[in-house]
Amino acid sequence: MKKTFFILFMLFISSVLFFNSYAFAQFDWNPEYRSMTELDPTQFELPSNVNATYQSNAMTYVFLPEWQHRWLLSKNSFTMAFGSLGSRQFLMDRHLRLKESVRDWLELRVNYFDQKNFEDQQMHFYLEPVIWFKSWLGVSAYFEPEFQKRNDNIGYALLVKPDEQSELKLFYTDILFTRNSRNNISDRFLNSPTAYGAVYRTVNTEQFLEAAVRFELPVRWNYPDTTNLYQYYRSMIQVMGSRKITQDVRLNVRLLADRLSESATSTPAAESWLKDRIMGTLSTSLYNVGPFSRWTIIPGLHFAYRGWASNTGNATLSQAIPQIWIEMPAFGEGDNEDRISLGWDIDVFTTWTTGPILAETRGTGWEHRLNTKYEIKLINKLSAVAMATFNINNITSGSLHIFQGGAAQVQYLF
């Protein structure tokens, strides 16, 4: 019965993804491995890439803190979300993490992630051996060889473990480090791109905390064939955590602030952009409420600010999105219990522009959304989720087009 239902469930996921679109503005699960790529000079993070519904979709479809908690607790794990971004793009958000102790002093780590959305496109696969001098002190080197050697990355890290549940990682990444010597096209770095920073993670069955800071130093990248000089730098700080206050109450927080500067001197017109982004989510998970004490209620508030400054004008997009999810039991019991969820959010947004850089003009608006979700658990460590969202504003305006979008997620811990 459950296998048959799972097949129907996956068919529903496929139909949702085929006919609808959405986007993610994601928090970063892999801050030490993220870096600029050769795609950055060709796709600036412009105001025209996002609109007022972008962040609302992202907040609704992002992985829940419970999934990230299970991800951090598990030694080996795979987590995935995917979907259609209209008729031409697919969203991808995939994470694979493997850990194995080869010797008492040697550990092998494998990290793969593929995240593509309207604000970012990253795909990395790192092999990272760790040598432990002491139980609390180690060093690592992480490698990412590519088919085109000009895209190879390499990095080094110092690891400190205050206890078995915690790790501090100080990292340095030499980005595209063989590009000037192994390049089969004409572009060259005038100074080598590098990134450095720190990540602290602590996790147990009751709570997790991840705090990270990353700096990518200013880069000057010359394209002689197009007389283009591309310049880039980025910085980021992020905190994510979840803590169980009582047996039935958990507090969740996600905060991110980053800055990106890009400029190009290509003809016919030079352009420069400075983008600031601040966003966060605060929520509370209330367990064992409702009929038979089997419901979970998750009220929360999401906020986001984006500001762009350029040589052609300025723009801001500010949003506050209160939301509530109500999770109810469907089929099964215990660890294999399926859950069905209903959510409601109100997206209040303000846009402000000067100069011809946005299709939208300055203004304020709001939008009601009804969100639905079904989570099926085949086994204790395998979960799959299908989501669908509906625009309630269209109902009140008499429109029949109320289906907003959909998403699918899968997590397997092993």
N, C-alpha and C positions, 0 to 999 in steps of 0.2 A: 504493500500500500504506500509506504513512504517513498520507495524508489520511483513508483509511478508518479507520485505527487512531485518529486524532485524534477523529473523530466518535464512535466507541465510547467513547473516553476521556472526552469531555465528557458523554456520556449517563451514564457511571458517576458523574461528579462530581454531576450533577443528582440521581441517585438517592440518593447519600450525603447531600446537603444536604436533600433533601425529608423523609427519614425520621429524621434525627438532629439533635441539638442540641449546641452548645458555646458557649463564651464566651471573650473575650480580655480580659486586663488588659495594656494596651499600653504600650510605651515611646513617646516622643513624637518624631516626625520633624519636626514643625512648631512648635517651642516659641514662636517669635516671633509666630505668628498665632493661637494658642489664647487663649480668653478665656471669661468667664462668658457665659451666654445667658439669655433670658427663661424658659427651661425650668427653670433651677436652683432657683427657689423652690418648684417643684412636685414635685421629685424629689431629696430628700436622699440622700446616699450612705450608706445605712444598713447595719448588719451583716447584716440579713436579705437583702440583695441578693447576697451571696456565700456560698459554702460551701467545704468542704475540697477539692472537685474543681475548683473554679473556676481556681485558679492553675496546676494541673497541665495543664488544657486549654490555658490561655493560653500556657504555656511550650512546649507541644508544637506548637501551630499558628502561633505568631508567625513573621514573616518572618525567614529566616536572615540572619546578618551579610553573607554573600556577595551577597544581593539588595540590601541597603542599600548596600553598596560599589558595586555596579553602578549603583544609583540616583544616587549622588552623583557618579560619574564621568561620567554621561551628561548632556548639555545638556537634552534633552527626554526625559521618561520617564513611564510610566503603570504603576502597581502596584495590584493589587486582591486582596482576599480577601472572601469572602462565605459565608453559610451560615445555617442555621435555628437560632433560639433557642427551639425548641419550636414549639407550634402557633400562637403569636401574634406572635412577633418574628423578624426577620431581622437577623443581624449584618452590618454593613457596615464595610469598611475600605478606602477608596479614596484614592489619591494621584495627582495629575497635576501635573507641573512643566514649564513652558516658559520658555525664555530666548532672547532675540534681541537682537543688537547693531544698533540702528537707525542710529546714528552712532558715531563714535569716542568721543564724550562722553555718549551716551545709550543706555541698555539698558532693555529691557522684560521684566519677569518676570510670569508668571502662576502662581499657586499655588492648587490646589483640593484639599481633603481632606474626607472624610466618614467619621467614626469613631463607631460606635455600639456600645455593649456595656453590661453591667450596672453599670459604674461611671462611665461617661462617655458623653455624646452631644454630638458637635461636628460641624458642617458649615460650612465657610467657603470662599469663593471671592474671592481677592484679586488685584487688578490693581496692579502695583507698578513705576512708572517709576523708573529710577536715573540720576542725573546724576553723571558722574565729572569732578571738577575736575582731578584728576591720575590717573595710572594706578593709584595706590594709595589714593586718597581720594575718597569719593563720599557723596551723600545720596540718600534715597529717601522717597517717600510712598506708602503702600499704602492702598487703598480697598476697601470691601466694601458697595456699595449693595444694599438689599433692597427687595422689594415693599412691605412695611410699613416706612416710613421710621424708625419708632421703633427698628428693629433695625440701623441703619447703624453701621458701624465705620470708623474712620480711624486711621492710625498714621504715625509718622515714624521714620527710622533714619539713623544715621551708620555708614558702611561703611569699613573699613580693610583693605587687602589687602597684607600683608607680602611676599607673592610671588604668582605665578600660581596656585598650588595652595591658597592659604589665604585665609580671609576672617573678619574679626571684625565683628560686627553689634551695635551698641547701639541698642535700640529702645524706643519709647514708644507705647502704644496708648490712644486715647480710645475707650472701649467704650460702645456704644449711645449715641453722643454727641448724637443729636438726639431722644432719647426724651422728655425733658420738654417740648420745644417741638413735636414732631410726633406726639405720642401720641394715638390715638383711643380709649384706655381710660383709666381713672382713676388707675392707679399712677404714682408719681413718685419719682425719686431725691432723697433728702435731701442726698446728696453724690455727685458724679459718679464712676463706676467707671473706674479707669485701671490699666494694667499697664505695667511696664517691666522691662528685663533685658538680657542679652547672650547671643549665640550665637557660638561659634568653631568653624569647620569647616576641616579640611585633608584633602586627598585626593590620592593618586596611585595608580599601578597596584599598589603594594606594600602600601599601608596607608590607613586613614582614621581620623579622630578628630573627634568632635563633642562639645562641652561646652557646656552651657546653664544659665542661672539665670534665673528669672522670678518677679516679685512682682506680685500683684494686691492693690492697696491696699484697706483696709476700706471696705465699702459699706453704706449704710443705705437701704433700699428700701421705701417706704410704699405699702400697699394699703388705701386708706380704705374701700372697699366691704366688705372683710372684716375690718376692724380689725386687719390684720396688718402688722407691721414685720419685714421680712426683713433679716438682716445676714449678711455674707459676707466672707471673705478667703481667699487661697490663696497658697502659695509653693512653689517647686519647684527642685531642682537635679538635673542629669542628666549622665552621661558615657557615651558609646558609642564603641567603637573596635575596630579589627582590624589586626593587624600581622603581616607575614610574617617569621618568624624565620630560616628557611632555605627552600630551594626546596620542601621537602615538609612544612613545619610552619608553622601560622598560629595565633596567639593571639587570642581574641575576648573582649570584656568589654562588659557593659551594666549600668549602675548608675543607680538612680533613688530619690530621696527627696522626698516632698512632704507638705504639711500643709494641711488644709482645715478651716475653721471656718464653721459655719452655725447660724443660730438664727432662730426665728419666734415671734411673740407671738400668733398667731391663736387664737381660741377653738375648741373648749372647753379646750384645754390648750396651754401654751407648751412649746416643746422647743428644746434646743440640743445641737449635736454638734461634737466636735473629733476629726478623723480624721487619724492619722499612718500613712504607708505607706513602707516601705523594701523594695526588691526588686532583684535583680540576677541576672545569668547570667555564669558564667565557663566557657569551653570552649576546647578545642584541636582544630584540624583537622589530621589526619594524612593526607597525600595519598600516592598511589602505593604502597600497601601491598597485602597479600593476593595472591591468584593473579594472575600476569602483571602485578603492580604496577599494578592498575587499580581498586583499592578505595580508598575514603576512610572513615576512622574518626573520629568526632567524640565524644569523651567530654566531659562537662561537669557542672556543678553549678548548680542554680537555687535561690534562696532568696527568701523573701518574709515580711514581717511587716506586719500591719495591726492598729492599735489604735484603738479608739473610746472616747471619754469623753462621757457625756451626763448630763442631769439625771434620767434614769431608770435609769442603770446603766452599767457598763463592759464591754468585750469585747476580746479579742485573738484573732488567728488567726496562728499561726506555722507555716512550712513549709520543709522542706529536700527537694530533689528531685534526686538524682543521676540522670543519664541518659546513654545511649550510643546513637549512630546509626551504622549501617554502610551505606554507599552502595556499590552495585555497578552495573556497566554492564548495560544491557538491549539496546537496539537502536541502530544508528548508530555513528558514530565521530567523534572530534575535537569540534569545536564543536557538532555536531548529535547528539551522543550522548545518548540517553535514560538516565535513572538510576532504579534501584529501591532503596528504602531500608527497613531494618528498625531499629526503635528499641526500647529497653527503659528504663523508668524506675520508680523506687520513690518514692512520695510519702509522706513522713512528716510528720504534721501534729499540732498541739496547739491546742485551743480552750479559752478560759477566759472565763467570763461571770459578772457580778454584776448582778442586777436582771433584769426581764422584757423583755430586748431582743433575745434570740436564740432561735430555735427549738431550736438545738443547745445542749447543756449542756457543761460543762467536760469535757475528755477528750483522749485521745491515740489516734491510729490510723495505719494505713499502707495503701497500695494499690499493687499491681503493675499496670503497663500495658504492653501490646505495641502499638507504633506502626508503621504501614506508610505508605509514601509512594511515589508514582510521578511522576517529572518527565519531561515530553516537551518537546523543543525542535524546533519546526518550522523555524525559521531561527535564526541566531546570536543575535539580539536579542529573540526571542520565546520565552518559557517558560511552561508551565502545569503545575500540580501538583495532584494529588488525594491526600488523606490519609484514613486510617481508623485508629481506635484501638480496642483491645480490653481489657476488664477481666479480668485473669488471676485476680484474687481470686474472681470468680464461678465460675470453672472448679473451683477447689479446694473451693468450698463446694457444688458440685453443681448450680449454677444454669445454665440454658441461655441466659440473657440476658447475653451477654458483649460485644456490640457497644456501645462507649462513645460514639462520635461520629465526625464527619468534617469535612473542610475542603477548600477549593479556593483556589488562588492563581494569578494571572496577572501576568506582567510583560512590558512591551513598551518597548524603548528605541529612540528614533528621533531 
